[in-house]
Amino acid sequence: MKQINSNTKSVKSKSPCQSVILTMYDIVKAHGGEIKVETVENNETIFKICLPE
């Protein structure tokens, strides 16, 4: 399983799905958290939202 940490800034998106993910990213970052994405090739993608206590 490969783990990817996103450290990119928001950009204009081309699809509604991208727009939702970018909005979610902005909200999580504003609260000091991060989103981790785990993906299994040709199988599944898991988004983990980590927020500070």
Secondary structure, DSSP 8 states (H G I E B T S, - for coil): -EEEE--------SSHHHHHHHHHHHHHHHTT-EEEEEEETTTEEEEEEE---
